[in-house]
Amino acid sequence: MSRRIKYVAKGKHQTRPVKDKKQVNEILYYLLTKRDRAKQKGNLHRSWLYDRNYMLVLIGFNTAFRAEDLLQLKVKDLVHGHVCIKENKTGKTQVFNLRKELLEIIRDYVSRNELTDYDYMFPSQRTDGQIRAISRQQGDRIMRDIEEHCGIHYCFGLHSLRKTFGYQYYADTHDVLTVMKMYNHDSPDVTMEYIMWNSNDTEKAREEFYIGVENRPKKRKKKA
């Protein structure tokens, strides 16, 4: 049975996907480095914060959840490997299995932070002592920190994670119908506009495409 995600107010700015794969790696490496440095200095609270932020971005890049759905994820929504979430915006259901490598990272994160099935994946400690999911405003601050420290010169926000998933998947496969279904969109045109695929992207893809002999095949031995 799918779980419906509670609504979190959306942002107003038009965000863009991360089109450069090197920059995707830089973002993840930045968060991991901050986490590990904090741990080395004995600052366990900061280490936990950057661990949480890293997982937020990693899962956002790899699941294509809308921001309001991503922030409200609970451990039980992911840790068993089979995802079944009803989108708040559309009421449509996202059903898929997590890639093995991602699932292992999620389970390690849950284990080292001693989270239970009903804990939020990305918790925030409030002054009243209650643990809730991080807010949209907190999520936006995390994205602004990444934007500032990773040389991002365009509007980068929580929805950039979702858009990056679609852009990178399409760049690798050119399978717009699959991306459309993953997004629960109604048409390929909506999907292409959403991931901001433009003429420059098409030209780059064409330039990188090549059919030819890359490795000369070995000569077959003649039968005696």
HELIX and SHEET records of a PDB file:
HELIX    1   1 LYS A   21  GLN A   40  1                                  20    
HELIX    2   2 LEU A   44  THR A   63  1                                  20    
HELIX    3   3 ALA A   67  LEU A   71  1                                   5    
HELIX    4   4 VAL A   75  LEU A   78  1                                   4    
HELIX    5   5 LYS A  100  ARG A  112  1                                  13    
HELIX    6   6 ARG A  136  HIS A  149  1                                  14    
HELIX    7   7 LEU A  158  THR A  173  1                                  16    
HELIX    8   8 VAL A  176  TYR A  183  1                                   8    
HELIX    9   9 PRO A  188  TYR A  194  1                                   7    
HELIX   10  10 SER A  199  GLU A  208  1                                  10    
SHEET    1   A 3 ARG A   3  ARG A   4  0                                        
SHEET    2   A 3 HIS A  82  LYS A  86  1                                        
SHEET    3   A 3 THR A  93  ASN A  97 -1                                        
SHEET    1   B 2 PRO A 123  GLN A 125  0                                        
SHEET    2   B 2 ILE A 131  ALA A 133 -1                                        
END                                                                             
